[in-house]
């Protein structure tokens, strides 16, 4: 696993927080989507408790935020984060809400089948 140290972690924190706001994601939802613990996400969001962080971690968070896997690695290197227009985000959000509604219905159906 490649360690990523000595870069612009403030920019990474800002990018994560901005994207979470854009997607209306909670820390818990991002943790579920990315497979990264809420404690680690909190560290990234606030850029505290600096430690060795891996490129795999950045890729997981990037994908959890619906970015390409290398997005946060690019931000870390000093590249400006991409801006997504509001209409595109609203469409993504509608799609996610539809998926969530469908998943809830499936879970409810499975729970009804239980003896």
GIWOPE-V935991 format. One record per pair of residues at least 12 apart in sequence whose C-alpha atoms are under 10 Angstrom apart, sorted by the first residue. I is the first residue (numbers start at 1). GAP is how many residues later the second one is. D is the distance in whole Angstrom. If there is no record, write none. Layout:
BEGIN
i:gap:d
I:GAP:D
I:GAP:D
END
This chain:
BEGIN
i:gap:d
1:52:10
1:53:7
1:54:8
1:55:7
1:56:10
2:50:9
2:51:9
2:52:6
2:53:6
2:54:8
3:48:10
3:49:6
3:50:6
3:51:4
3:52:6
3:53:9
3:54:10
4:47:9
4:48:6
4:49:5
4:50:5
4:51:6
4:52:10
4:53:10
4:54:9
4:69:9
4:72:9
5:45:9
5:46:8
5:47:6
5:48:7
5:49:8
5:50:10
5:71:10
6:44:10
6:45:10
6:46:9
6:70:9
6:71:10
7:66:10
7:68:9
7:69:6
7:70:7
7:71:8
8:39:10
8:65:10
8:67:8
8:68:5
8:69:7
8:70:7
8:71:10
9:35:8
9:36:9
9:37:9
9:38:6
9:39:9
9:41:9
9:63:10
9:66:9
9:67:6
9:68:9
9:69:10
10:34:9
10:35:8
10:36:8
10:37:6
10:38:10
10:65:10
10:66:9
11:34:10
11:36:9
11:61:9
11:64:6
11:65:7
11:66:9
11:67:8
11:68:9
11:69:9
11:70:9
12:32:7
12:33:8
12:34:10
12:35:8
12:46:9
12:59:10
12:60:6
12:61:8
12:62:9
12:63:6
12:64:6
12:65:9
12:66:9
12:69:9
13:28:9
13:29:9
13:30:9
13:31:6
13:32:4
13:33:6
13:34:6
13:35:10
13:59:9
13:62:10
13:63:10
14:30:9
14:31:7
14:32:8
14:33:9
14:61:10
14:67:9
15:30:9
15:47:10
15:56:10
15:57:8
15:60:8
15:61:10
15:65:9
15:66:7
15:67:9
15:68:10
16:14:10
16:25:9
16:28:8
16:29:6
16:30:10
16:45:8
16:46:8
16:49:8
16:56:8
16:65:10
17:27:9
17:28:6
17:29:9
18:27:10
18:63:10
18:65:10
19:43:10
19:46:7
19:47:9
19:48:9
19:62:10
19:63:10
19:64:9
19:65:9
19:70:10
20:44:10
20:45:7
22:43:10
22:61:10
22:62:9
22:63:10
22:64:8
22:67:7
22:68:9
22:71:9
23:42:8
23:43:9
23:63:10
23:66:7
23:67:8
23:69:8
23:70:7
23:73:10
24:65:10
24:69:8
25:40:9
25:68:10
26:12:10
27:12:9
27:14:7
27:15:8
27:18:9
28:13:9
29:35:9
30:30:10
30:31:8
30:32:10
30:33:10
30:34:6
30:35:7
31:29:10
31:30:8
31:33:8
32:32:8
33:27:9
33:28:8
33:30:8
33:31:5
33:32:8
33:33:9
34:23:9
34:24:10
34:25:9
34:26:5
34:27:5
34:28:8
34:29:7
34:30:4
34:31:8
34:32:10
35:22:9
35:25:7
35:26:8
35:29:8
36:21:7
36:22:10
36:24:7
36:25:7
36:28:9
40:13:10
40:17:9
41:16:10
41:20:8
44:14:10
44:17:10
54:19:10
55:14:9
55:15:8
55:17:9
55:18:7
56:13:9
56:14:9
56:17:10
57:12:10
57:15:10
57:16:10
58:12:8
58:13:8
58:14:6
58:15:6
58:16:10
58:18:9
59:12:8
59:13:7
59:14:8
60:12:10
66:26:9
67:15:9
END
